[in-house]
């Protein structure tokens, strides 16, 4: 009886000791956890797909609005240049009463005078100025069209960057949460081994440190996602954070054209190249227009007036008139020479800029194509790394629970898997951004 009582007392004391030891550990574990996921939840007011994000960004973008305004102004300028070839037409009327009279004539209206008239004028010769102005206005219109297209694709690129940044933030949160879940399991494994006497307190502390680091990473990932959501919301014209709806697939897609065709398309049709070449044409036309100042202007002016026969001095007389006017500045303080010099300098600068734009597009298109191929390979390698890291962690975990591997092996495998998962996220969205950048450069969807 005494022996049995001693055994029962011993068992009770052991159980009490286990409870006393486990209670602080459990309290520490509970204290280490966040107060609740709701305290660190990411606020998302709405979720949009990529097409909607692009459409809404284009609708509210100041850059796109500026490009459209420039296009309207260029069309108006072109219309004015065409109108210079059309005769001007002016209607006029007047009513006059005065006591300043000439000798009264029979049939006059005395101190009253009423008149109406129509006049027209047209330039017959301008030394090529009108033709040069028309060519310049057409080139300016080409610049505005290319600039508008370029601005739209640049805005689309900004929208895609923001969209994929929001998706990347979501994936990084998922990676961080997976790291926390693995760390929590590691803490439980360490606690079990400590209780069983097959591990030391240091193993448990290292597991807790990994869990804390994982939670810090998760908190930073949520902060990054929240910032990306607010940035996306501003782009689409809302006051709150907007999330990104994940597309059906983020896998690499083949381009519609070969690499050589893409480079050739970029050189011939890239909006930046078209704008630079059109600006060079406009500068050359402006030079021709400035040189026209060395030639006289010849203008025909004609009109017809209806008027009362009035005795007022200076009153309009009825009848028609036709005049041929010529003007030619013999000397205007070297203003003609200055205009020609400035226009020639601007034409040379725009010519060099156009050549440099072509070289830049050729280089950038080739570089982006190479980067796209590297990104495709990087995704494949990152996917393999994740698979290998997952299998490594599974094997090490089994060995650790069996007492063969150490806690350092377990933590190293967990960190390796986390790094592999983050690498895969970076590779996937790096590919998407590179492809969007190439499309913005070329000025069309590939």
Secondary structure, DSSP 4 states (H G I P E B T S, - for coil): -HHHHHHHHHHHHHHHHHHHHHHHHHHHHHHHS-S-GGGGPPP-SEEE-HHHHHHHHHHH-HHHHHHHHHHHHHHHHHHHHHHTTSPEEEEEEEEEE-S-B-S--TT--TTEEEEEEEEEEEEEE-TTHHHHHHHHHHHHHHHHHHHHHHHHHHHHHHHHHHHHHHHHHHHHHHHHHHHHHHHHHHHHHHHHHHHHTSS-HHHHHHHHHHHHHHHHHHHHHHHHHHHHHHHHHHHTT-SS-EEEPPPS--S----SS-HHHHHHHHHHH-HHHHHHHHHHHHHHHHHHHHHGGGS-EEEEEEEEEEE----BTTPPPPEEEEEEEEE--S-STTHHHHHHHHHHHHHHHHHHHHHHHHHHHHHHHHHHHHHHHHHHHHHHHHHHHHHHHHHHHHHHHHHHHTTSS-HHHHHHHHHHHHHHHHHHHHHHHHHHHHHHHHHHHHTS--
